[in-house]
Amino acid sequence: MERGTLVRWNDEKGFGFIKPETSNDQDVFIHISALKHMARKPKDGDEIVFHRENQPDGKIRAIKASIEGVAVIANRQHSSTNNTARITHRPSERYHNHRTSSPILGRLLMLIILLGVGIFGYKQYEQMTAVPVLTNADIDQMQWQPSVPNPSAKNLQPQFRCETGKTHCSQMRSCAEATFYINNCPGTKMDGDHDGVPCEMQFCN
């Protein structure tokens, strides 16, 4: 067995070169197939233990190699033994898997129930807050009530109108009418002192 350092490794192509501990030796080619039993892929700087094999083209190839300090995966024969052991203990494993999966199924069922309750509640909320849409039949069935006039609106409308020849306080019936005339009708003679208050002696005292 020889020892060397992996100095150039091409992970995409799956090969590289080992620099042996003997400095005068040429680099040794190594393919990923020589390390397929290792627990991880090789990388630059790994210490490699290997056997060398001379190729017909004069190059040296590493065989039966391993990475120093990295675990070795069990071979097929050992795997077959483990598979037999698994088959032997399958009933207990099935029971264990059933017990492990039960909490997961319970959580999944609970999640489905909660989701269903949430959707139902949202639908109820939509129905409660939905704005009703009136159809033509609904409009025809409605009993329209005549609008009631607003008493205050009546008071806002003018109660008086300018009449020709009414210019003196003796022709007025109230202070409101006299005030209306001096504010809206021309030629009135009801505010002698021009203070904006008409007919002070008769009505607006």
WOPENOR-V518904 format. One record per residue. N is the residue number from 1. PHI is phi in whole degrees, -180 to 180 (* if undefined). PSI is psi in degrees with one decimal (NA if undefined). OMEGA is omega as a letter, one per 30 degrees, with the letter a starting at -180 (none if undefined). Layout:
N_PHI_PSI_OMEGA ; N_PHI_PSI_OMEGA
This chain:
1_*_140.2_l ; 2_-117_165.7_a ; 3_-132_143.0_l ; 4_-161_178.5_a ; 5_-111_133.6_l ; 6_-76_109.1_a ; 7_-100_-28.6_l ; 8_-139_116.0_a ; 9_-129_126.1_l ; 10_-103_102.7_a ; 11_-70_-30.8_a ; 12_-69_-41.1_a ; 13_-91_-16.8_l ; 14_79_36.5_l ; 15_-153_167.9_l ; 16_-167_-163.8_a ; 17_-136_141.3_l ; 18_-107_133.1_l ; 19_-97_110.0_a ; 20_-63_160.4_l ; 21_-64_-29.4_l ; 22_-74_112.6_a ; 23_-64_-26.9_a ; 24_-81_-12.0_a ; 25_-75_149.5_l ; 26_-77_159.0_l ; 27_-64_146.3_a ; 28_-106_129.1_l ; 29_-73_139.5_l ; 30_-139_136.1_l ; 31_-106_155.1_a ; 32_-61_-25.5_a ; 33_-63_-24.2_l ; 34_-78_-11.7_a ; 35_-123_16.3_a ; 36_-67_-17.5_a ; 37_-87_1.7_a ; 38_-84_157.9_a ; 39_-74_-17.6_l ; 40_-146_167.9_l ; 41_-75_152.1_l ; 42_-73_162.2_l ; 43_-148_163.0_a ; 44_-57_136.3_l ; 45_97_-9.8_l ; 46_-67_142.8_l ; 47_-85_123.6_a ; 48_-113_131.3_l ; 49_-105_128.2_a ; 50_-153_166.2_l ; 51_-107_143.5_l ; 52_-100_152.6_l ; 53_-140_128.8_l ; 54_-81_130.0_a ; 55_-92_158.5_l ; 56_-59_-28.2_a ; 57_-83_4.6_l ; 58_94_-7.8_l ; 59_-82_161.1_a ; 60_-109_133.3_a ; 61_-121_140.5_l ; 62_-88_133.4_l ; 63_-130_162.5_l ; 64_49_51.1_a ; 65_-98_162.1_l ; 66_-151_156.5_l ; 67_-95_127.3_a ; 68_-63_128.3_l ; 69_83_3.5_l ; 70_-112_136.9_a ; 71_-66_151.8_l ; 72_-102_131.4_l ; 73_-74_141.2_a ; 74_-61_148.1_a ; 75_-77_178.3_a ; 76_-65_-36.7_a ; 77_-64_-42.5_l ; 78_-65_-37.3_l ; 79_-64_-38.6_l ; 80_-63_-40.0_l ; 81_-62_-41.9_l ; 82_-65_-36.8_l ; 83_-64_-39.1_l ; 84_-63_-40.3_l ; 85_-65_-37.2_l ; 86_-66_-40.7_l ; 87_-63_-38.9_a ; 88_-64_-38.4_a ; 89_-99_17.0_a ; 90_-60_-41.1_l ; 91_-58_-43.6_a ; 92_-68_-37.1_l ; 93_-66_-39.0_l ; 94_-63_-40.1_l ; 95_-65_-40.0_l ; 96_-67_-42.7_l ; 97_-64_-35.9_l ; 98_-65_-42.1_l ; 99_-67_-35.2_a ; 100_-71_-37.7_a ; 101_-79_-18.4_a ; 102_-60_-47.8_l ; 103_-61_-34.9_l ; 104_-66_-43.9_l ; 105_-64_-38.6_l ; 106_-64_-41.3_l ; 107_-67_-39.7_l ; 108_-64_-42.5_l ; 109_-63_-42.6_l ; 110_-63_-39.3_l ; 111_-64_-40.4_l ; 112_-64_-41.7_l ; 113_-63_-46.0_a ; 114_-63_-38.5_l ; 115_-65_-41.7_l ; 116_-64_-42.5_l ; 117_-63_-40.5_l ; 118_-63_-42.4_l ; 119_-65_-42.0_l ; 120_-62_-44.5_l ; 121_-63_-37.8_l ; 122_-67_-39.3_l ; 123_-63_-42.1_l ; 124_-63_-40.9_l ; 125_-63_-40.6_l ; 126_-62_-40.7_a ; 127_-66_-36.6_a ; 128_-72_-33.9_a ; 129_-99_0.6_a ; 130_-71_141.6_l ; 131_-84_123.1_a ; 132_-65_141.0_l ; 133_-104_120.8_a ; 134_-83_132.2_l ; 135_-96_172.6_l ; 136_-62_-36.3_l ; 137_-65_-39.1_l ; 138_-64_-39.3_a ; 139_-67_-38.7_l ; 140_-66_-32.2_a ; 141_-82_-13.0_a ; 142_-73_140.7_l ; 143_-97_107.4_a ; 144_-77_132.3_l ; 145_-101_134.9_l ; 146_-65_140.6_a ; 147_-69_139.4_l ; 148_-93_124.9_a ; 149_-64_144.2_a ; 150_-78_121.4_a ; 151_-58_-36.5_a ; 152_-68_-30.2_l ; 153_-67_-34.0_l ; 154_-65_-38.0_a ; 155_-69_-24.4_a ; 156_-76_-21.9_a ; 157_-75_146.4_a ; 158_-61_132.6_l ; 159_-95_-8.6_a ; 160_-127_161.9_l ; 161_-142_150.5_a ; 162_-70_125.5_l ; 163_-114_139.3_a ; 164_-64_132.1_l ; 165_93_-11.3_l ; 166_-90_101.7_a ; 167_-132_-11.7_a ; 168_-113_160.5_a ; 169_-64_-30.7_a ; 170_-66_-17.8_a ; 171_-94_-3.9_a ; 172_-91_156.6_l ; 173_-110_-12.8_a ; 174_-161_168.4_l ; 175_-66_-35.2_a ; 176_-64_-40.5_a ; 177_-68_-40.5_l ; 178_-64_-41.1_l ; 179_-64_-39.6_l ; 180_-61_-42.3_a ; 181_-67_-43.2_a ; 182_-72_-21.7_a ; 183_-90_-25.0_a ; 184_-125_-19.3_a ; 185_-112_136.6_a ; 186_-80_154.8_l ; 187_78_17.2_l ; 188_-77_152.2_a ; 189_-132_60.2_a ; 190_-126_3.8_l ; 191_-132_78.1_a ; 192_-66_-37.0_a ; 193_-90_1.2_l ; 194_56_38.7_l ; 195_-98_6.9_l ; 196_85_-1.1_l ; 197_-113_112.4_a ; 198_-87_158.5_l ; 199_49_51.0_a ; 200_-66_-28.1_a ; 201_-81_-28.6_a ; 202_-97_-54.0_a ; 203_-118_-53.5_a ; 204_-93_52.5_l ; 205_-93_NA_none
